[in-house]
Amino acid sequence: MNALLENLRSICGAAHVLTHEEPGADLSAWERDWRKRAHGKALAVVRPANTQEVAAVVQACAKDFTSIVPQGGNTGLVVGSVPDESGQQIVLSLQRMCSIRSLDPHNLTMVAEAGCILQNLQTHAENAGYLFPLSLASEGSCTLGGNLATNAGGTQVLRFGNARDLCLGLEVVTASGEIWHGLSGLRKDNTGYDLRHLMIGSEGSLGIITAATMKLYPPPAAQLTAWAAVPSMAAAVALLGLAHQHLGAGLTGFEVMGQFALSLVDKHHPQLRVPLYRDTPWCVLLENSDHESQAHARTQFENLLQAALQQTWVTDAVIAESLGQAQALWQIRETIPLAQADEGLNIKHDISVPVSLIPRFVEETDDLLKQKIPGVRLVNFGHLGDGNLHYNVQAPEGTDGAAFLQDYEEQVNLWVFDQVAAFNGSISAEHGVGSLKVDKLPLYKDPVALGLMRAIKIALDPHNILNPGRVIKI
């Protein structure tokens, strides 16, 4: 191992190969996952500066049969980017690779490196007069490489799609240390298998994404946000259908939030002043992006909400009067995970179900869990517009969170995942599989699909050095 570490130091520089043996060394930022549920131990944290260094690091590790855990901002929720406890794995941090290489206004594309923070990409595009629409709660710290490796979703999937849909090309280092130069940015290229889509969502288990060509869009002329109280999940789904009719492609966001989820924000972050939630079981946050004018966008919203009030699908609503008010409403939505963490440890689920079936799924699953665990509290919120719910389970009030997880997490996961399967859904909508769900996947994934996935992994990484034990085991 000493020879490998010396080799890595010669590639990246001694200052960028961090080990536990160094005086005062603290690698916990790279070894502990964002939720602080897992804490591994790395042989070293290696921080290359460019794609050539990444390739050289992979070649050195492949020669030594040392496995590599690629890592971006380490904001993942499925324990997919931290090392195991063996002390034998290399964490390959891409955070130094944070350059925006180019912006092409005619092709409406931007080429950026994997370590670019998402918020910086949004700002760079905005300063150039364009929109980069990928938007997540963790956008101030998550990175482009991680967004693509997990096929991140977020709040504008309804209009623009997941990270996969925004990517036109990739630069990737393979398991053998070769560099695939695929940053062309073409919207049409029908010359064989689409390797780009194979890498996106593979969580670093097939190759290491080092740069990407991403789509840009013209910014909307106006953007309005509304907050509506709805009497049921069925009413929220009906409102979504009405919003599609009234707003068309202008509907860029449609989030649903349960009363208990919002009560946690009100309890732990009272300065945010949550509107309308006390007298309604659900609230909806809608965003309308208009290419005509602010006045036209407001008229559309007012007509939509008036029609929804007449149908009793909405009981009350407010339209943000300024950008500051709109940002405040979005901040409430984005603070739900933080407020839930403030309340205590919880069981998280990132599931998707066909939108039309969500009301019945929620009703039946709520009833099941309340019957199995008297007093259980359900923190249900998410991207209703694309069928993705964060259906989280909080311990009964006064119950120790750690003890609750110890006693119930495995069983609750199975109850919820069985319900998801019964409703033709997915146990992972946007967070990925990682190591957290890798053993659950065979229970809910088609066996032929699993066989194909395993064959691809073996073909592209025969020595299993790229993020082993994540997504699929071989």
C-alpha positions in Angstrom: 0.0 0.0 0.0 2.9 2.4 0.7 4.0 2.0 -3.0 0.5 2.8 -4.2 0.2 5.9 -1.9 3.6 7.1 -3.2 2.4 6.6 -6.7 -0.7 8.6 -6.1 1.3 11.4 -4.5 3.5 11.6 -7.6 0.3 11.9 -9.7 -1.7 14.4 -7.7 0.9 16.0 -5.4 1.5 15.0 -1.8 -0.9 17.8 -0.5 -3.8 16.1 -2.4 -3.4 12.6 -1.0 -4.8 12.7 2.5 -4.3 9.7 4.9 -5.0 9.0 8.6 -1.3 8.8 9.3 -0.7 12.5 8.8 -0.6 14.5 12.1 -4.0 16.0 12.9 -5.6 14.3 9.9 -9.4 14.4 9.9 -11.0 12.7 6.9 -14.5 12.6 8.3 -15.8 15.1 5.7 -15.1 12.4 3.1 -15.8 9.3 5.2 -19.2 10.1 6.7 -22.4 10.4 4.7 -24.6 13.5 4.7 -27.2 12.0 7.0 -24.4 10.8 9.4 -25.8 7.3 9.2 -22.6 5.7 7.9 -19.0 6.3 8.7 -16.3 4.4 6.8 -12.5 4.5 6.8 -10.5 5.3 3.7 -7.0 4.2 2.8 -6.6 7.7 1.4 -8.6 10.6 0.0 -7.2 11.6 -3.4 -8.0 14.9 -5.0 -7.0 15.0 -8.7 -6.9 18.4 -10.5 -7.9 17.2 -14.0 -9.1 14.3 -16.1 -5.6 13.1 -16.9 -4.8 12.8 -13.2 -8.1 10.9 -12.7 -7.1 8.5 -15.4 -3.6 8.0 -13.9 -5.1 7.4 -10.4 -7.5 4.8 -11.8 -4.7 3.1 -13.7 -2.6 2.9 -10.5 -5.4 1.6 -8.4 -6.4 -1.0 -11.1 -2.9 -2.3 -11.2 -3.0 -2.7 -7.4 -6.6 -4.0 -7.4 -7.6 -1.3 -5.0 -11.2 -0.2 -5.2 -12.2 3.4 -5.7 -15.2 5.4 -4.3 -15.8 8.4 -6.5 -17.2 11.4 -4.6 -18.6 14.8 -5.5 -20.2 17.0 -2.8 -21.0 14.0 -0.6 -24.7 15.1 -0.3 -26.2 11.7 -1.4 -28.9 10.0 0.7 -28.2 6.3 -0.1 -24.7 5.8 1.2 -23.2 5.6 -2.2 -20.2 7.8 -2.0 -18.4 7.0 1.2 -15.9 4.2 1.8 -16.5 1.0 3.7 -14.9 0.3 7.0 -12.0 -1.8 5.7 -9.5 1.1 5.4 -8.5 -0.3 2.0 -10.5 1.9 -0.4 -9.5 5.1 -2.1 -12.0 8.0 -2.0 -11.6 9.9 -5.3 -12.8 13.4 -4.6 -13.6 15.5 -7.7 -14.1 18.8 -5.9 -10.9 20.4 -7.3 -12.2 19.8 -10.9 -14.6 22.8 -10.8 -14.0 24.6 -14.0 -16.7 25.7 -16.5 -14.8 25.0 -19.7 -17.1 26.7 -22.2 -20.6 28.1 -23.0 -21.9 27.9 -26.5 -24.8 30.4 -27.0 -25.7 29.1 -30.4 -25.8 25.4 -29.4 -27.4 26.4 -26.0 -24.9 24.3 -24.1 -22.4 24.6 -21.3 -19.4 22.3 -20.7 -18.5 21.9 -17.0 -16.3 19.7 -14.9 -17.7 17.2 -12.5 -16.7 19.1 -9.3 -18.7 22.2 -10.2 -21.2 23.1 -7.6 -24.7 23.1 -9.0 -25.5 26.6 -7.8 -22.4 28.0 -9.5 -23.6 26.5 -12.8 -27.0 28.1 -12.4 -25.3 31.5 -11.6 -22.9 31.2 -14.5 -25.7 30.5 -16.9 -27.9 33.3 -15.5 -25.0 35.8 -15.8 -24.7 34.8 -19.5 -28.4 35.3 -20.0 -29.5 31.7 -19.9 -31.3 29.2 -17.7 -29.8 26.0 -16.3 -32.9 24.5 -14.8 -31.6 21.6 -12.6 -32.6 22.7 -9.1 -32.2 20.7 -5.8 -32.4 21.5 -2.1 -28.6 20.7 -1.8 -27.7 22.9 -4.8 -25.3 25.0 -2.7 -23.0 22.0 -2.1 -23.9 19.1 -4.5 -21.8 18.8 -7.7 -22.5 18.2 -11.3 -20.7 14.8 -11.4 -22.8 13.5 -8.5 -26.0 14.9 -10.0 -25.3 12.9 -13.2 -24.1 9.8 -11.4 -27.4 9.6 -9.5 -29.5 11.1 -12.3 -30.7 13.7 -9.8 -34.2 15.1 -10.1 -35.4 18.1 -8.1 -38.1 20.7 -8.4 -38.3 21.3 -12.2 -38.4 17.7 -13.5 -42.0 18.3 -14.5 -40.9 20.7 -17.3 -37.2 19.9 -18.0 -36.7 16.3 -16.9 -34.0 14.7 -14.7 -30.3 15.4 -14.9 -30.2 12.7 -17.7 -32.5 14.8 -19.9 -30.3 17.9 -19.5 -27.1 16.1 -20.6 -25.9 16.0 -24.2 -22.4 14.6 -23.7 -19.9 13.2 -21.2 -16.2 12.8 -20.5 -15.6 9.6 -18.5 -12.6 7.7 -17.1 -13.2 4.0 -17.5 -12.3 1.2 -15.0 -9.1 0.6 -16.9 -8.1 4.3 -16.8 -8.9 5.1 -20.4 -10.6 8.4 -21.2 -13.8 8.5 -23.2 -14.1 11.9 -24.9 -17.8 12.2 -25.5 -18.5 16.0 -25.0 -19.8 16.7 -28.5 -23.0 18.3 -27.4 -25.0 16.9 -30.4 -28.7 16.6 -30.0 -28.8 13.9 -32.7 -26.1 11.1 -32.8 -27.5 7.7 -33.8 -24.2 5.9 -34.1 -24.7 2.9 -31.8 -25.3 2.3 -28.1 -25.8 5.5 -26.1 -23.0 5.2 -23.6 -23.9 8.5 -22.1 -27.2 7.2 -20.7 -25.4 4.1 -19.5 -23.1 6.2 -17.3 -25.7 8.6 -16.0 -27.4 7.0 -13.0 -24.7 4.3 -12.5 -23.4 6.0 -9.3 -19.7 5.7 -10.4 -19.9 2.0 -10.7 -19.3 1.8 -14.4 -17.0 4.8 -15.0 -16.0 8.2 -13.4 -17.7 11.2 -14.9 -15.2 14.0 -15.2 -17.0 16.6 -17.3 -20.4 17.0 -19.1 -22.1 19.0 -21.8 -25.3 20.4 -20.4 -28.3 22.0 -22.1 -29.2 25.6 -21.5 -32.5 27.4 -22.1 -33.7 31.0 -22.7 -34.9 32.4 -19.4 -38.6 33.0 -19.0 -40.0 36.5 -19.4 -41.8 36.1 -16.1 -42.0 33.6 -13.3 -44.8 33.4 -10.7 -45.3 31.2 -7.6 -48.5 30.3 -5.9 -49.3 28.4 -2.7 -52.6 26.6 -2.4 -54.4 24.8 0.3 -56.1 21.6 -0.9 -58.6 19.4 1.0 -57.1 16.0 -0.1 -54.4 14.3 -2.2 -57.1 13.5 -4.8 -57.8 17.3 -5.0 -54.1 17.9 -5.4 -53.9 15.5 -8.4 -57.0 17.1 -9.9 -55.4 20.5 -9.5 -52.3 19.2 -11.3 -54.4 18.2 -14.2 -56.1 21.6 -14.3 -52.7 23.3 -14.1 -51.6 21.3 -17.2 -54.6 22.5 -19.1 -54.3 26.2 -18.1 -50.5 26.6 -18.0 -49.2 24.0 -20.5 -45.4 24.0 -20.7 -45.4 27.0 -18.4 -46.0 24.7 -15.5 -42.4 24.2 -14.2 -43.1 23.2 -10.6 -45.8 21.4 -8.7 -44.9 20.3 -5.1 -47.1 18.8 -2.5 -46.6 19.0 1.3 -48.5 17.3 4.1 -49.7 19.2 7.1 -47.4 17.4 9.5 -44.4 18.1 7.3 -45.2 21.8 7.3 -45.8 21.8 11.0 -42.2 20.7 11.6 -41.0 23.7 9.5 -43.2 26.0 11.6 -42.0 24.4 14.8 -38.2 24.4 14.1 -37.9 27.3 11.7 -40.7 29.7 12.8 -39.1 32.6 11.0 -40.2 31.2 7.7 -43.9 31.8 8.5 -45.7 28.9 6.8 -49.0 30.0 5.2 -52.4 28.3 5.2 -51.3 24.9 6.6 -53.1 24.8 9.9 -56.6 24.2 8.5 -55.8 21.9 5.6 -54.3 18.4 5.2 -52.2 19.4 2.2 -50.6 22.4 0.5 -49.4 22.7 -3.0 -46.6 24.9 -4.4 -46.9 25.8 -8.1 -44.6 27.7 -10.4 -45.6 29.2 -13.7 -42.8 30.3 -16.1 -44.3 32.5 -18.9 -42.6 33.6 -22.1 -44.9 36.6 -22.6 -45.1 38.9 -19.6 -45.6 39.1 -15.8 -49.2 40.3 -16.4 -50.0 37.3 -18.7 -48.5 34.9 -16.1 -50.6 36.3 -13.3 -53.8 36.2 -15.4 -53.1 32.5 -16.1 -52.6 31.8 -12.5 -55.7 33.7 -11.4 -57.8 31.9 -13.9 -56.4 28.5 -12.8 -57.0 29.2 -9.1 -60.5 30.5 -9.7 -61.4 27.4 -11.7 -59.9 25.2 -8.9 -61.9 27.1 -6.2 -65.1 26.6 -8.1 -64.4 22.8 -8.2 -63.4 22.9 -4.4 -60.1 21.4 -5.3 -58.5 24.5 -3.7 -59.8 26.0 -0.5 -57.5 29.0 -0.3 -54.5 30.3 -2.2 -51.9 33.1 -2.3 -49.8 34.3 -5.3 -46.3 35.6 -4.5 -46.2 39.4 -5.2 -42.4 39.6 -5.5 -39.3 37.5 -6.2 -38.6 37.7 -2.5 -42.0 36.2 -1.6 -41.6 33.5 -4.1 -38.2 32.6 -2.8 -39.6 32.5 0.8 -42.3 30.0 -0.3 -39.7 27.8 -2.0 -37.5 28.0 1.1 -40.3 26.6 3.2 -40.6 23.6 0.9 -36.8 23.1 0.8 -36.6 23.3 4.6 -38.8 20.3 5.2 -35.9 17.8 5.3 -33.9 20.0 7.7 -37.0 20.4 10.0 -37.5 16.7 10.0 -33.9 16.1 11.0 -34.4 18.7 13.8 -37.3 16.6 15.0 -35.1 13.5 15.2 -33.9 10.4 13.3 -36.4 9.2 10.7 -36.9 6.6 8.0 -36.6 8.1 4.6 -38.2 6.9 1.4 -37.7 8.3 -2.1 -40.4 6.5 -4.1 -42.4 7.1 -7.3 -45.9 6.0 -8.2 -48.0 6.8 -11.3 -49.6 10.2 -10.5 -53.1 8.9 -10.9 -52.6 6.2 -8.2 -50.9 8.4 -5.6 -54.1 9.3 -3.7 -55.0 5.6 -3.1 -51.3 4.7 -2.4 -51.1 7.4 0.3 -54.4 6.5 1.9 -53.7 2.8 2.0 -50.0 3.1 3.1 -50.9 5.7 5.8 -53.6 3.3 7.1 -51.2 0.4 7.1 -48.4 2.1 9.0 -50.8 3.7 11.5 -52.2 0.3 12.2 -48.8 -1.4 12.6 -47.2 1.5 14.6 -49.8 3.4 16.8 -48.9 7.1 16.9 -46.5 7.0 14.0 -46.0 10.3 12.2 -45.8 10.6 8.4 -43.8 13.3 6.8 -45.1 13.2 3.2 -44.0 15.7 0.6 -42.4 15.8 -2.8 -42.7 16.4 -6.5 -46.3 15.4 -7.2 -46.0 16.7 -10.8 -43.7 13.8 -11.7 -45.0 11.2 -9.2 -42.1 11.4 -6.8 -42.9 11.4 -3.1 -40.5 11.6 -0.1 -42.7 9.4 2.0 -40.8 9.6 5.3 -41.7 8.0 8.7 -41.1 9.7 12.0 -41.2 8.0 15.4 -44.3 8.5 17.6 -43.9 11.7 19.7 -41.8 11.1 22.7 -40.1 8.0 21.3 -36.3 7.9 20.9 -35.5 8.1 17.2 -32.5 5.8 17.3 -34.5 3.1 19.1 -37.3 3.5 16.6 -35.0 3.0 13.7 -33.4 0.0 15.4 -36.8 -1.6 16.0 -38.7 -0.7 12.9 -36.6 0.5 10.0 -36.2 -2.8 8.2 -39.9 -3.7 8.5 -41.1 -0.2 7.6 -39.0 -0.3 4.5 -40.5 -3.6 3.4 -44.1 -2.4 4.2 -43.6 0.7 2.1 -41.7 -0.9 -0.7 -44.3 -3.7 -1.0 -47.0 -1.0 -1.3 -44.9 0.8 -3.9 -44.6 -2.4 -5.9 -48.3 -3.1 -5.6 -48.9 0.3 -7.2 -46.4 -0.3 -10.1 -43.9 2.2 -8.6 -40.2 2.4 -8.0 -38.4 2.2 -4.6 -35.9 4.9 -5.8 -37.1 7.9 -7.8 -34.2 10.3 -7.7 -31.8 9.4 -4.8 -30.3 6.3 -6.4 -29.6 2.8 -4.9 -26.1 3.2 -3.3 -25.5 0.6 -0.6 -28.6 1.5 1.3 -31.0 -0.2 -1.2 -28.7 -2.6 -3.0 -30.0 -5.7 -1.1 -33.6 -4.6 -1.6 -33.2 -4.2 -5.4 -33.5 -8.0 -6.1 -36.8 -8.1 -4.3 -38.4 -5.4 -6.5 -36.5 -5.3 -9.8 -37.2 -7.5 -12.8 -34.7 -10.4 -12.7 -34.0 -10.1 -16.4 -33.1 -6.4 -15.9 -30.9 -7.4 -12.9 -29.1 -9.9 -15.1 -28.4 -7.4 -17.8 -27.2 -4.9 -15.2 -24.8 -7.4 -13.7 -23.5 -8.4 -17.2 -22.8 -4.7 -18.0 -21.0 -4.2 -14.7 -18.8 -7.3 -15.3 -18.0 -6.2 -18.9 -17.0 -2.6 -18.0 -15.4 -3.3 -14.6 -14.3 -6.9 -14.5 -12.2 -6.5 -11.4 -15.0 -4.6 -9.5 -12.8 -1.7 -8.5 -15.4 1.1 -9.2 -17.7 1.7 -6.2 -18.1 -2.0 -5.4 -21.3 -3.1 -3.6 -23.2 -0.1 -4.9 -26.2 -0.3 -7.3 -25.6 -4.0 -7.9 -23.4 -6.7 -6.3 -21.3 -9.1 -8.4 
